[in-house]
Structure formats: structure tokens, C-alpha cells
Amino acid sequence: MNENEITINNYLKYLSEGKLMGSKCKTCGHVDVPARKLCSKCIKPETEWIEMSGKGKIAAFTSINVGTPYFVKKGYDRKKPYVFSIIKLDEGPMISAQLVGVDESHPETIKVEMPVKVKFLKVEVEGLPEKVDLGFEPA
């Protein structure tokens, strides 16, 4: 597999290496995260990898008490909620990710526009292969 090729496997490989990668269009300069083979703005297939700073601000968030089976396996439930967020990266794109390092039980303490930074989460869930998830934490 060519590591320069924009694929989901390469994106996940970069995450496991502690790199948040996107794609930049060689035609119009638009940046997408996660990376895409086709630019989402001009639809040209001329994109290249670009490493993101991993810094941004919360654009939106929600506290989730009844989660997907994946989050239940990670230990979240009605007594231990998790926070999911939309982050506007400093480079412009928005990305969704779990918000960590906050008081999930008190979402009123979390504010839109709060500065955050990327946090690579090593996940070990029984019955699932170890992987790295993308999260963000207060900066």
C-alpha cells in the first residue's frame, strides 16, 4: 500500500502515529479533515496530505447518556455519560470527536468557543482490536 495515497487505512495509520492528517486541494487550496481523494469544494482529484496542528475550538457538543454499543463497551452509560463534539480546527475544517478531560456529568461547564487540542486515545475494548481514537481536550 502506498502511504502517500489518501485512504482510510492510511488516515488511521497516521492517527496511530499521533498525527491528525487532512487533505489539501492542489487546485483551490481547500482543506478537508478527514482527508479525501476528491476536494469537497471544487471536486478535483488533486489532493495531498497535510498535517493539522490539532488545535481548535468547540463549535458544538452534546452529553450522551445512552450511547452506541461501542461506547457502552468503553464503559459509558447513564451514570457515566460521554461528550461528543464538533471542533472547528484552526486550519478551518470541522471534525467530530469525543471531548475528554472535561466533567462529562456537568456539561454546563463546557462552553462553545472553548479552545481545545487533539488527544489521541488508545482504546482497549474487550473483543475489539486495539486502536487509536481521535479525541479533543481543553487546551
CORDAGI-V724229 format. One record per residue. N is the residue number from 1. RES is the residue in one small letter. BURIAL is # if it has 24 or more other C-alpha atoms within 12 Angstrom, else .. D_CENTER is the distance of its C-alpha to the mean C-alpha in Angstrom with 2 decimals. Layout:
n:N res:RES burial:BURIAL d_center:D_CENTER
n:N res:RES burial:BURIAL d_center:D_CENTER
This chain:
n:1 res:m burial:. d_center:23.59
n:2 res:n burial:. d_center:23.12
n:3 res:e burial:. d_center:20.16
n:4 res:n burial:. d_center:20.42
n:5 res:e burial:. d_center:19.97
n:6 res:i burial:# d_center:16.75
n:7 res:t burial:# d_center:15.95
n:8 res:i burial:. d_center:13.26
n:9 res:n burial:. d_center:15.08
n:10 res:n burial:# d_center:14.90
n:11 res:y burial:# d_center:11.14
n:12 res:l burial:# d_center:10.96
n:13 res:k burial:. d_center:13.85
n:14 res:y burial:# d_center:12.30
n:15 res:l burial:# d_center:9.45
n:16 res:s burial:. d_center:12.58
n:17 res:e burial:. d_center:14.26
n:18 res:g burial:# d_center:11.91
n:19 res:k burial:# d_center:10.97
n:20 res:l burial:# d_center:7.98
n:21 res:m burial:# d_center:9.99
n:22 res:g burial:# d_center:10.77
n:23 res:s burial:# d_center:14.22
n:24 res:k burial:# d_center:17.03
n:25 res:c burial:# d_center:19.99
n:26 res:k burial:. d_center:23.24
n:27 res:t burial:. d_center:25.19
n:28 res:c burial:. d_center:23.74
n:29 res:g burial:. d_center:21.13
n:30 res:h burial:# d_center:18.29
n:31 res:v burial:# d_center:14.72
n:32 res:d burial:# d_center:12.11
n:33 res:v burial:# d_center:8.41
n:34 res:p burial:# d_center:8.01
n:35 res:a burial:# d_center:11.54
n:36 res:r burial:# d_center:14.50
n:37 res:k burial:# d_center:18.12
n:38 res:l burial:# d_center:19.47
n:39 res:c burial:# d_center:18.76
n:40 res:s burial:# d_center:17.76
n:41 res:k burial:. d_center:20.28
n:42 res:c burial:. d_center:23.36
n:43 res:i burial:. d_center:22.71
n:44 res:k burial:. d_center:24.03
n:45 res:p burial:. d_center:23.15
n:46 res:e burial:# d_center:23.20
n:47 res:t burial:# d_center:19.73
n:48 res:e burial:# d_center:18.85
n:49 res:w burial:# d_center:16.00
n:50 res:i burial:# d_center:14.99
n:51 res:e burial:# d_center:13.16
n:52 res:m burial:# d_center:11.12
n:53 res:s burial:. d_center:12.41
n:54 res:g burial:# d_center:9.25
n:55 res:k burial:# d_center:11.16
n:56 res:g burial:# d_center:11.17
n:57 res:k burial:# d_center:12.47
n:58 res:i burial:# d_center:11.89
n:59 res:a burial:# d_center:13.05
n:60 res:a burial:# d_center:13.40
n:61 res:f burial:# d_center:12.99
n:62 res:t burial:# d_center:14.98
n:63 res:s burial:# d_center:16.48
n:64 res:i burial:# d_center:16.90
n:65 res:n burial:. d_center:20.11
n:66 res:v burial:. d_center:20.52
n:67 res:g burial:. d_center:17.48
n:68 res:t burial:. d_center:17.02
n:69 res:p burial:. d_center:18.97
n:70 res:y burial:. d_center:15.97
n:71 res:f burial:# d_center:15.30
n:72 res:v burial:. d_center:19.09
n:73 res:k burial:. d_center:19.40
n:74 res:k burial:. d_center:17.09
n:75 res:g burial:. d_center:19.72
n:76 res:y burial:. d_center:18.61
n:77 res:d burial:. d_center:21.38
n:78 res:r burial:. d_center:23.51
n:79 res:k burial:. d_center:24.51
n:80 res:k burial:. d_center:21.10
n:81 res:p burial:# d_center:18.51
n:82 res:y burial:# d_center:14.77
n:83 res:v burial:# d_center:12.80
n:84 res:f burial:# d_center:10.02
n:85 res:s burial:# d_center:8.96
n:86 res:i burial:# d_center:8.49
n:87 res:i burial:# d_center:7.96
n:88 res:k burial:# d_center:10.41
n:89 res:l burial:# d_center:9.95
n:90 res:d burial:# d_center:13.44
n:91 res:e burial:# d_center:13.80
n:92 res:g burial:. d_center:13.70
n:93 res:p burial:# d_center:10.96
n:94 res:m burial:# d_center:8.91
n:95 res:i burial:# d_center:5.42
n:96 res:s burial:# d_center:5.17
n:97 res:a burial:# d_center:4.20
n:98 res:q burial:# d_center:7.35
n:99 res:l burial:# d_center:9.41
n:100 res:v burial:# d_center:11.74
n:101 res:g burial:. d_center:14.93
n:102 res:v burial:# d_center:16.29
n:103 res:d burial:. d_center:19.19
n:104 res:e burial:# d_center:17.76
n:105 res:s burial:. d_center:21.42
n:106 res:h burial:. d_center:22.01
n:107 res:p burial:# d_center:19.44
n:108 res:e burial:. d_center:22.11
n:109 res:t burial:. d_center:21.24
n:110 res:i burial:# d_center:17.77
n:111 res:k burial:. d_center:18.19
n:112 res:v burial:. d_center:16.67
n:113 res:e burial:. d_center:16.57
n:114 res:m burial:# d_center:16.03
n:115 res:p burial:. d_center:14.70
n:116 res:v burial:# d_center:11.66
n:117 res:k burial:# d_center:10.41
n:118 res:v burial:# d_center:7.71
n:119 res:k burial:# d_center:8.88
n:120 res:f burial:# d_center:8.97
n:121 res:l burial:# d_center:10.42
n:122 res:k burial:. d_center:13.35
n:123 res:v burial:. d_center:14.17
n:124 res:e burial:. d_center:17.80
n:125 res:v burial:. d_center:18.85
n:126 res:e burial:. d_center:22.46
n:127 res:g burial:. d_center:23.04
n:128 res:l burial:. d_center:19.68
n:129 res:p burial:. d_center:19.07
n:130 res:e burial:. d_center:17.22
n:131 res:k burial:. d_center:13.68
n:132 res:v burial:# d_center:10.68
n:133 res:d burial:# d_center:7.65
n:134 res:l burial:# d_center:4.41
n:135 res:g burial:# d_center:5.64
n:136 res:f burial:# d_center:7.32
n:137 res:e burial:# d_center:11.12
n:138 res:p burial:# d_center:14.06
n:139 res:a burial:. d_center:15.15
